[in-house]
Amino acid sequence: MDHYILAINPGSTSTKIAVYKNEDELFAESIDHSNEDLARCRGLRDQFEMRRALVFQALEKHDFDKSRLSAAVGRGGQLPPVKAGGYGVNEAMKRRIIQGPIIDHASNLGALLAAAVAEPQHIPAYIYDAVSSDELKEVAKVTGIPEIVRQSFCHVLNSKATARKVAAQMGSRYEDMNFVVAHLGGGISISAHEKGKIVDVITDDAGPFSPERSGSVPILYIVDMCYSGEYSKKDLMKKLRGMGGLKAYLGTHDCRRIEAMIEGGDEKAKLLYQAQAYQISKGIGELSPTIDGTIDAVILTGGMAYSDMLTDMVSKRVSFIAPVVVYPGENELESLAYGALRILRGQEPCNEYVDNYQEKEELFI
C-alpha cells in the first residue's frame, strides 16, 4: 500500500514542506517569510493563519490533491519533555501550544499546521522527534544547583535520523549501536546515542560557540554582565543567540565568506574557525565517557558539515575515539516523513500526548 505524507517544518523565517510517496520525495517547497510579513503578525495565532494559507497555496501550486494524503506530520516543538518518536496531534497538545507556558519558537506551529491539513481529510496528524524529547539518564540531569534540572534540548530530529542512516550503512540497526552526533548549524548541539536513545546532550548554550551563538561562557562573567547595568535581558539574550559566536567577532555567520577570508590570508578568521573546530572536538570528547567509550562512530551532520575545512579539523582531533562519518545537511523533512511512514506501517507506535493543563480557551483549529 502506498502512503502519501505531507511533512511541514516551520522555521523562524520560512516554512518548508514536502510531499513523499513512501520513501520518495514528490516535491518540496521552501516558503520564505519576509520581515514585513512577520512584523504584521501579532503572535502565534496570526503566524499560524499566515503560514496555513501559504502551505495550502504551495500544495495548489504543485497541483496536489490533499485527499490523496495518508498523513501530515509537523516538526515537534518546545513541548514539555516527551519521549522521542511520534505523537498524534490531539486537543491536549494544541491547547498546550496555544496557551503555554512553553518556549516561544516557530517549531511549535508544526503540530498546528499538520492538524490544519489533516483534520479536514480525516487522516492522522503527527509530530515526530520533538526538540524537547527527553531520554536522558537520571545522572545526566543533575546540575549542581538543586533548583535547576538539566533538560534535553538538541537537534533530535536530524541527529536521530542521521544516526539511523549511518547504522544502516554499517549493516546494523540504530537500536544496536552507539554514536556521538554533532549537529553543526546556526546552533551546535552534541548528543550521545546509546542503543537507540539520546542519553546525554550538550545543548547549544552549553558547548561550542557557533556561527551566531555564544555557546558556553564562564558563568561568573555572565553574572557580572547581568549586574553591570550596561545590558538589558534582551541585550544579553541577543549576545547569546543571534549576535554571538563567529558573527560577533567577524560580522558574518556565513561560513563560506569566513573560509574565503581565511584563504585570503585573514589570520583572525583562521584562528576563530580553528577555535570553533577545537570546541566542537572538546564537546565530542566530553560526551564520549557517557557511553563508556564504546562508540561505533562519531557523526558530523548539519549544514556546516558541508565545510570540508571544518570537518577535517574536527576529524583530526577526534578520530582516535571512533571512525568519523560526515553526513552533511539537515534532512528534516525527510526525517519527519520517514518517521510518519514507520508509524503508518506499524513499525513504531504512535504515542498519545497527555497534559494536565486545565485552563480553557477556544482553540483556533
Secondary structure as the mmCIF struct_conf table of DSSP 4:
data_model
#
loop_
_struct_conf.conf_type_id
_struct_conf.id
_struct_conf.beg_label_comp_id
_struct_conf.beg_label_asym_id
_struct_conf.beg_label_seq_id
_struct_conf.end_label_comp_id
_struct_conf.end_label_asym_id
_struct_conf.end_label_seq_id
STRN STRN1 TYR A 4 PRO A 10
BEND BEND1 SER A 12 THR A 13
STRN STRN2 SER A 14 LYS A 21
TURN_TY1_P TURN_TY1_P1 ASN A 22 GLU A 23
STRN STRN3 ASP A 24 ASP A 32
HELX_RH_AL_P HELX_RH_AL_P1 ASN A 35 ALA A 39
TURN_TY1_P TURN_TY1_P2 ARG A 40 ARG A 40
BEND BEND2 GLY A 43 GLY A 43
HELX_RH_AL_P HELX_RH_AL_P2 LEU A 44 LYS A 61
TURN_TY1_P TURN_TY1_P3 HIS A 62 ASP A 63
HELX_RH_3T_P HELX_RH_3T_P1 LYS A 66 ARG A 68
BEND BEND3 SER A 70 SER A 70
STRN STRN4 ALA A 71 ARG A 75
BEND BEND4 GLN A 78 GLN A 78
HELX_LH_PP_P HELX_LH_PP_P1 LEU A 79 LEU A 79
BEND BEND5 PRO A 80 PRO A 81
STRN STRN5 VAL A 82 VAL A 82
BEND BEND6 ALA A 84 GLY A 85
STRN STRN6 GLY A 86 GLY A 88
HELX_RH_AL_P HELX_RH_AL_P3 GLU A 91 GLN A 99
BEND BEND7 ILE A 102 ILE A 102
HELX_RH_3T_P HELX_RH_3T_P2 ALA A 106 ASN A 108
HELX_RH_AL_P HELX_RH_AL_P4 LEU A 109 GLN A 121
TURN_TY1_P TURN_TY1_P4 HIS A 122 HIS A 122
STRN STRN7 ALA A 125 TYR A 128
BEND BEND8 ASP A 129 ASP A 129
TURN_TY1_P TURN_TY1_P5 VAL A 131 SER A 132
STRN STRN8 SER A 133 SER A 133
HELX_RH_3T_P HELX_RH_3T_P3 GLU A 138 LYS A 141
STRN STRN9 VAL A 142 VAL A 142
BEND BEND9 GLY A 144 ILE A 145
TURN_TY1_P TURN_TY1_P6 PRO A 146 GLU A 147
STRN STRN10 VAL A 149 VAL A 149
BEND BEND10 CYS A 154 CYS A 154
HELX_RH_AL_P HELX_RH_AL_P5 VAL A 156 GLN A 169
TURN_TY1_P TURN_TY1_P7 MET A 170 GLY A 171
BEND BEND11 SER A 172 SER A 172
HELX_RH_3T_P HELX_RH_3T_P4 TYR A 174 ASP A 176
STRN STRN11 ASN A 178 LEU A 184
BEND BEND12 GLY A 185 GLY A 187
STRN STRN12 ILE A 188 GLU A 194
TURN_TY1_P TURN_TY1_P8 LYS A 195 GLY A 196
STRN STRN13 LYS A 197 ILE A 202
TURN_TY1_P TURN_TY1_P9 ASP A 204 ASP A 205
BEND BEND13 ALA A 206 GLY A 207
BEND BEND14 PRO A 211 GLU A 212
STRN STRN14 ARG A 213 ARG A 213
HELX_RH_AL_P HELX_RH_AL_P6 ILE A 219 CYS A 226
TURN_TY1_P TURN_TY1_P10 TYR A 227 TYR A 227
BEND BEND15 SER A 228 GLU A 230
HELX_RH_AL_P HELX_RH_AL_P7 LYS A 233 LEU A 240
STRN STRN15 ARG A 241 ARG A 241
TURN_TY1_P TURN_TY1_P11 GLY A 242 GLY A 242
BEND BEND16 MET A 243 MET A 243
HELX_RH_AL_P HELX_RH_AL_P8 GLY A 245 LEU A 250
BEND BEND17 GLY A 251 GLY A 251
HELX_RH_AL_P HELX_RH_AL_P9 CYS A 255 GLU A 263
TURN_TY1_P TURN_TY1_P12 GLY A 264 GLY A 265
HELX_RH_AL_P HELX_RH_AL_P10 GLU A 267 LEU A 287
HELX_RH_3T_P HELX_RH_3T_P5 SER A 288 ILE A 291
TURN_TY1_P TURN_TY1_P13 ASP A 292 GLY A 293
BEND BEND18 ASP A 296 ASP A 296
STRN STRN16 ALA A 297 GLY A 302
HELX_RH_3T_P HELX_RH_3T_P6 GLY A 303 TYR A 306
HELX_RH_AL_P HELX_RH_AL_P11 ASP A 308 VAL A 318
TURN_TY1_P TURN_TY1_P14 SER A 319 ILE A 321
BEND BEND19 ALA A 322 ALA A 322
STRN STRN17 VAL A 324 PRO A 328
STRN STRN18 GLY A 329 GLY A 329
HELX_RH_AL_P HELX_RH_AL_P12 GLU A 332 LEU A 344
TURN_TY1_P TURN_TY1_P15 ARG A 345 GLY A 346
BEND BEND20 GLN A 347 GLU A 348
STRN STRN19 CYS A 350 GLU A 352
#
